[in-house]
Amino acid sequence: MRRRSVLLAAGAAALTGPMAGRAFAASRSGPLVDHGTAVDLDGSGQVDLSSQVGALAPLTTGTVLVTFRTTSHNQAMTLISASDPTTPSSNLTLNLSGGALQFSVRRRGAVLVDVMTRTRYDDGRQHTVAVTVDATGTRLHAGGQMVFETAGRPFFGSVSGLTALTLGANRDSDHPSGEWFFTGTVERAAVWDRVLDAGELVAQCPRPVVADHGRISTILNSDTPATWVFTGDSITHGAQHTNGWRSYPEHWTERVRWELGKPKNRDFVIDSGVSGATGAELVSSFGERVTAFSPKVVSIMIGTNDIATSGLGLDAYRADLLSLVGSVRALPGSPVPVLQAPNPVDPAKWPGRVALSGYARVMGEVAAQRDVVFVDHYDDWLTGNGGRVPLSLLNDGLHPNERGHHRIALKMIKDLQIFDSGSRVCTLSVP
């Protein structure tokens, strides 16, 4: 196991008191424990912070936060755990289970709380996750945004005899040397005796996500049914060019309605894509294409026809996207918009649409301006093929074929944190 120093999140710089694993006297603004030295763990090591567990043992409310990167897909990986190492199954643990974020509290084998997200965080990217507990319940957060909540509220004080505090493993009498070892880098672990507010949670994240990303994660993690609307042009429609295979909304349907295990498969996915549609047409038919379905999430992929339609240019495209985002958020329940950039096309066959890169750029600018989740397929296709248009993903040089649609679905699945190497959708190989 080796150690290396890293810079902390911008928000952490304002916290007072020593860093690098030393606890300091409680203040209103500072954590009780703050281990700020990055530690690389190889699946067999751990960091012992047991000298600091006494400050945490009485807590009935507070915040636990960890910033990390994984380098494996181990089934169980501990981020931080406080335990009674002389007793079986007496612990408070924040960990990854199959990549999902899991928070559990057990007392002498009795499970007091055990909650887990459907969203996953073992993708090798930097994530900051947190659990907050107060009198109203327990909430899990990722990227500064809440992604799950439950009414249960056990915390450190619910487990008697806590004498061990470890990063990267859990310890009990059955596993005195540790279990559920973490593989990757734990960059920071901190515990407060109070619940950080929304702004503070964001400030603790080196890579915060937009609020809408958190709202989508909450929908995915909730057992409450939701309706997803995918709208756009012929690419979303999926007509003809998929050669009998699933379109990208259909792949999403299988992943969300079946594989994620949401109760009774009651999430509904509506494809209202229409061949030949433009942003202007989508604005004018918004009522029948979106409003009619009472959505919780609305995915918009548009632009491939805008570039080839007289009278429509980048300025009109930008205005249409802004209108669509505003219209989605103005619907009852304030649904979540998702903007998805169109894929690149074969310049030899479609020279008039080569400038689609400009439309992808404008969509990204609108997403940033309005804090919208943006899935950039244009960049993904080029980056994954050495900067060239991957012709093997296209059926006629413009419309994605069956492989192209799976690539679009996979990008969306990864960006929205539900990739799973055990999923048939995620690992589908199209010949």
BELJOHU-V138611 format. One record per pair of residues at least 6 apart in sequence whose ideal C-beta (glycine too) atoms are under 7 Angstrom apart, sorted by sequence separation. I is the first residue (numbers start at 1). J is the second residue. If there is no record, write none. Layout:
# BELJOHU-V138611
i=I j=J
i=I j=J
This chain:
# BELJOHU-V138611
i=18 j=24
i=24 j=30
i=26 j=32
i=84 j=90
i=96 j=102
i=106 j=112
i=121 j=127
i=141 j=147
i=156 j=162
i=202 j=208
i=230 j=236
i=306 j=312
i=384 j=390
i=394 j=400
i=395 j=401
i=413 j=419
i=420 j=426
i=421 j=427
i=17 j=24
i=70 j=77
i=83 j=90
i=95 j=102
i=104 j=111
i=105 j=112
i=131 j=138
i=132 j=139
i=139 j=146
i=140 j=147
i=164 j=171
i=171 j=178
i=219 j=226
i=258 j=265
i=282 j=289
i=328 j=335
i=347 j=354
i=367 j=374
i=382 j=389
i=393 j=400
i=394 j=401
i=419 j=426
i=39 j=47
i=83 j=91
i=105 j=113
i=121 j=129
i=140 j=148
i=170 j=178
i=257 j=265
i=290 j=298
i=329 j=337
i=345 j=353
i=381 j=389
i=393 j=401
i=400 j=408
i=23 j=32
i=82 j=91
i=94 j=103
i=104 j=113
i=131 j=140
i=132 j=141
i=139 j=148
i=169 j=178
i=170 j=179
i=238 j=247
i=328 j=337
i=381 j=390
i=23 j=33
i=81 j=91
i=82 j=92
i=103 j=113
i=104 j=114
i=139 j=149
i=169 j=179
i=170 j=180
i=257 j=267
i=364 j=374
i=393 j=403
i=394 j=404
i=16 j=27
i=68 j=79
i=81 j=92
i=93 j=104
i=130 j=141
i=138 j=149
i=169 j=180
i=238 j=249
i=256 j=267
i=306 j=317
i=345 j=356
i=363 j=374
i=392 j=403
i=393 j=404
i=81 j=93
i=103 j=115
i=129 j=141
i=137 j=149
i=138 j=150
i=169 j=181
i=238 j=250
i=257 j=269
i=325 j=337
i=344 j=356
i=364 j=376
i=381 j=393
i=16 j=29
i=17 j=30
i=66 j=79
i=92 j=105
i=129 j=142
i=137 j=150
i=168 j=181
i=236 j=249
i=256 j=269
i=413 j=426
i=15 j=29
i=16 j=30
i=21 j=35
i=35 j=49
i=66 j=80
i=80 j=94
i=102 j=116
i=137 j=151
i=138 j=152
i=168 j=182
i=303 j=317
i=342 j=356
i=393 j=407
i=15 j=30
i=19 j=34
i=20 j=35
i=78 j=93
i=79 j=94
i=91 j=106
i=101 j=116
i=127 j=142
i=128 j=143
i=137 j=152
i=138 j=153
i=15 j=31
i=20 j=36
i=21 j=37
i=33 j=49
i=64 j=80
i=79 j=95
i=90 j=106
i=100 j=116
i=101 j=117
i=127 j=143
i=137 j=153
i=253 j=269
i=360 j=376
i=410 j=426
i=17 j=34
i=19 j=36
i=20 j=37
i=78 j=95
i=79 j=96
i=89 j=106
i=90 j=107
i=100 j=117
i=252 j=269
i=272 j=289
i=342 j=359
i=77 j=95
i=90 j=108
i=100 j=118
i=135 j=153
i=168 j=186
i=272 j=290
i=321 j=339
i=342 j=360
i=360 j=378
i=15 j=34
i=33 j=52
i=76 j=95
i=77 j=96
i=89 j=108
i=97 j=116
i=100 j=119
i=134 j=153
i=167 j=186
i=230 j=249
i=341 j=360
i=89 j=109
i=100 j=120
i=101 j=121
i=133 j=153
i=249 j=269
i=282 j=302
i=76 j=97
i=87 j=108
i=88 j=109
i=99 j=120
i=121 j=142
i=357 j=378
i=33 j=55
i=75 j=97
i=99 j=121
i=133 j=155
i=167 j=189
i=249 j=271
i=341 j=363
i=356 j=378
i=406 j=428
i=32 j=55
i=33 j=56
i=75 j=98
i=99 j=122
i=115 j=138
i=117 j=140
i=119 j=142
i=270 j=293
i=279 j=302
i=341 j=364
i=32 j=56
i=278 j=302
i=279 j=303
i=300 j=324
i=339 j=363
i=406 j=430
i=96 j=121
i=113 j=138
i=115 j=140
i=277 j=302
i=56 j=82
i=73 j=99
i=96 j=122
i=278 j=305
i=279 j=306
i=339 j=366
i=403 j=430
i=8 j=36
i=21 j=49
i=66 j=94
i=101 j=129
i=103 j=131
i=119 j=147
i=277 j=305
i=278 j=306
i=339 j=367
i=402 j=430
i=23 j=52
i=43 j=72
i=53 j=82
i=276 j=305
i=64 j=94
i=117 j=147
i=298 j=328
i=43 j=74
i=117 j=148
i=278 j=309
i=377 j=408
i=380 j=411
i=5 j=37
i=6 j=38
i=23 j=55
i=280 j=312
i=5 j=38
i=115 j=148
i=238 j=271
i=339 j=372
i=3 j=37
i=4 j=38
i=237 j=271
i=278 j=312
i=341 j=375
i=343 j=377
i=344 j=378
i=377 j=411
i=3 j=38
i=103 j=138
i=115 j=150
i=236 j=271
i=337 j=372
i=338 j=373
i=339 j=374
i=340 j=375
i=341 j=376
i=342 j=377
i=343 j=378
i=3 j=39
i=4 j=40
i=237 j=273
i=239 j=275
i=280 j=316
i=341 j=377
i=342 j=378
i=375 j=411
i=94 j=131
i=103 j=140
i=236 j=273
i=237 j=274
i=283 j=320
i=296 j=333
i=298 j=335
i=300 j=337
i=338 j=375
i=340 j=377
i=341 j=378
i=344 j=381
i=375 j=412
i=1 j=39
i=2 j=40
i=237 j=275
i=279 j=317
i=290 j=328
i=297 j=335
i=300 j=338
i=304 j=342
i=343 j=381
i=344 j=382
i=1 j=40
i=101 j=140
i=113 j=152
i=223 j=262
i=228 j=267
i=230 j=269
i=234 j=273
i=296 j=335
i=297 j=336
i=298 j=337
i=299 j=338
i=300 j=339
i=301 j=340
i=303 j=342
i=1 j=41
i=220 j=260
i=223 j=263
i=230 j=270
i=233 j=273
i=280 j=320
i=283 j=323
i=291 j=331
i=295 j=335
i=296 j=336
i=298 j=338
i=300 j=340
i=375 j=415
i=1 j=42
i=101 j=142
i=113 j=154
i=225 j=266
i=226 j=267
i=227 j=268
i=228 j=269
i=229 j=270
i=230 j=271
i=231 j=272
i=232 j=273
i=233 j=274
i=234 j=275
i=279 j=320
i=283 j=324
i=286 j=327
i=297 j=338
i=299 j=340
i=301 j=342
i=325 j=366
i=112 j=154
i=225 j=267
i=228 j=270
i=231 j=273
i=233 j=275
i=234 j=276
i=279 j=321
i=282 j=324
i=317 j=359
i=321 j=363
i=347 j=389
i=227 j=270
i=229 j=272
i=230 j=273
i=233 j=276
i=346 j=389
i=1 j=45
i=233 j=277
i=308 j=352
i=314 j=358
i=318 j=362
i=322 j=366
i=345 j=389
i=232 j=277
i=308 j=353
i=314 j=359
i=317 j=362
i=321 j=366
i=325 j=370
i=344 j=389
i=346 j=391
i=353 j=398
i=112 j=158
i=307 j=353
i=325 j=372
i=350 j=397
i=307 j=355
i=314 j=362
i=318 j=366
i=346 j=394
i=349 j=397
i=350 j=398
i=73 j=122
i=105 j=154
i=304 j=353
i=307 j=356
i=107 j=158
i=231 j=282
i=346 j=397
i=70 j=122
i=107 j=159
i=304 j=356
i=307 j=359
i=345 j=397
i=71 j=124
i=105 j=158
i=107 j=160
i=303 j=356
i=306 j=359
i=345 j=398
i=70 j=124
i=105 j=159
i=69 j=124
i=69 j=125
i=303 j=359
i=69 j=126
i=144 j=201
i=343 j=400
i=144 j=202
i=231 j=289
i=67 j=126
i=68 j=127
i=231 j=290
i=141 j=201
i=303 j=363
i=67 j=128
i=134 j=195
i=144 j=205
i=229 j=290
i=343 j=404
i=143 j=205
i=65 j=128
i=66 j=129
i=92 j=155
i=132 j=195
i=92 j=156
i=132 j=196
i=143 j=207
i=144 j=208
i=145 j=209
i=229 j=293
i=65 j=130
i=143 j=208
i=144 j=209
i=236 j=301
i=343 j=408
i=64 j=130
i=143 j=209
i=145 j=211
i=227 j=293
i=229 j=295
i=235 j=301
i=63 j=130
i=64 j=131
i=92 j=159
i=147 j=214
i=227 j=294
i=228 j=295
i=231 j=298
i=91 j=159
i=145 j=213
i=146 j=214
i=227 j=295
i=228 j=296
i=232 j=300
i=63 j=132
i=90 j=159
i=145 j=214
i=227 j=296
i=228 j=297
i=229 j=298
i=230 j=299
i=231 j=300
i=232 j=301
i=233 j=302
i=235 j=304
i=143 j=213
i=147 j=217
i=148 j=218
i=226 j=296
i=229 j=299
i=232 j=302
i=62 j=133
i=90 j=161
i=130 j=201
i=143 j=214
i=147 j=218
i=226 j=297
i=233 j=304
i=61 j=133
i=146 j=218
i=233 j=305
i=61 j=134
i=148 j=221
i=82 j=156
i=87 j=161
i=147 j=221
i=84 j=159
i=142 j=217
i=128 j=204
i=84 j=161
i=93 j=170
i=128 j=205
i=219 j=296
i=84 j=162
i=85 j=163
i=128 j=206
i=219 j=297
i=83 j=162
i=84 j=163
i=85 j=164
i=91 j=170
i=82 j=162
i=126 j=206
i=83 j=164
i=91 j=172
i=126 j=207
i=216 j=297
i=82 j=164
i=90 j=172
i=82 j=165
i=89 j=172
i=88 j=172
i=81 j=166
i=87 j=172
i=88 j=173
i=95 j=180
i=85 j=171
i=87 j=173
i=88 j=174
i=80 j=167
i=83 j=170
i=85 j=172
i=86 j=173
i=81 j=169
i=83 j=171
i=85 j=173
i=81 j=170
i=83 j=172
i=78 j=168
i=78 j=169
i=85 j=176
i=78 j=170
i=62 j=155
i=61 j=155
i=304 j=398
i=60 j=155
i=59 j=155
i=59 j=156
i=60 j=157
i=59 j=157
i=119 j=217
i=57 j=156
i=58 j=157
i=56 j=156
i=57 j=157
i=119 j=220
i=78 j=180
i=118 j=220
i=119 j=221
i=77 j=180
i=79 j=182
i=118 j=221
i=76 j=180
i=77 j=181
i=78 j=182
i=117 j=221
i=57 j=162
i=77 j=182
i=77 j=183
i=79 j=186
i=235 j=342
i=53 j=162
i=56 j=165
i=74 j=183
i=80 j=189
i=53 j=163
i=53 j=164
i=72 j=183
i=53 j=165
i=71 j=183
i=72 j=184
i=50 j=163
i=52 j=165
i=70 j=183
i=71 j=184
i=50 j=164
i=70 j=184
i=50 j=165
i=69 j=184
i=49 j=165
i=68 j=184
i=69 j=185
i=49 j=166
i=68 j=185
i=48 j=166
i=49 j=167
i=68 j=186
i=47 j=166
i=68 j=187
i=46 j=166
i=47 j=167
i=66 j=186
i=67 j=187
i=216 j=336
i=46 j=167
i=47 j=168
i=67 j=188
i=215 j=336
i=46 j=168
i=66 j=188
i=45 j=168
i=46 j=169
i=66 j=189
i=212 j=336
i=65 j=190
i=41 j=168
i=64 j=191
i=39 j=167
i=63 j=191
i=62 j=191
i=63 j=192
i=62 j=192
i=62 j=193
i=63 j=194
i=35 j=167
i=46 j=178
i=62 j=194
i=63 j=195
i=61 j=194
i=62 j=195
i=63 j=196
i=59 j=193
i=61 j=195
i=56 j=191
i=44 j=181
i=43 j=181
i=65 j=204
i=67 j=206
i=43 j=183
i=41 j=182
i=42 j=183
i=41 j=183
i=118 j=260
i=41 j=184
i=40 j=185
i=41 j=186
i=39 j=185
i=38 j=185
i=39 j=186
i=38 j=187
i=36 j=188
i=35 j=188
i=35 j=189
i=241 j=395
i=251 j=405
i=241 j=396
i=251 j=406
i=34 j=190
i=33 j=190
i=216 j=373
i=245 j=402
i=248 j=405
i=252 j=409
i=33 j=191
i=241 j=399
i=243 j=401
i=247 j=405
i=251 j=409
i=255 j=413
i=260 j=418
i=31 j=190
i=32 j=191
i=212 j=371
i=241 j=400
i=242 j=401
i=243 j=402
i=246 j=405
i=31 j=191
i=32 j=192
i=211 j=371
i=212 j=372
i=213 j=373
i=241 j=401
i=242 j=402
i=245 j=405
i=248 j=408
i=252 j=412
i=31 j=192
i=32 j=193
i=210 j=371
i=212 j=373
i=248 j=409
i=210 j=373
i=242 j=405
i=255 j=418
i=235 j=399
i=259 j=423
i=234 j=399
i=235 j=400
i=259 j=425
i=26 j=193
i=238 j=405
i=255 j=423
i=255 j=425
i=254 j=425
i=251 j=425
i=8 j=188
i=6 j=187
i=245 j=430
i=11 j=200
i=11 j=203
i=12 j=204
i=10 j=203
i=11 j=204
i=9 j=203
i=9 j=204
i=9 j=205
i=9 j=206
i=220 j=418
i=216 j=416
i=217 j=417
i=123 j=414
i=121 j=417
i=123 j=419
i=120 j=417
i=119 j=417
i=120 j=418
i=119 j=418
i=120 j=419
i=118 j=418
i=120 j=420
i=99 j=420
i=73 j=421
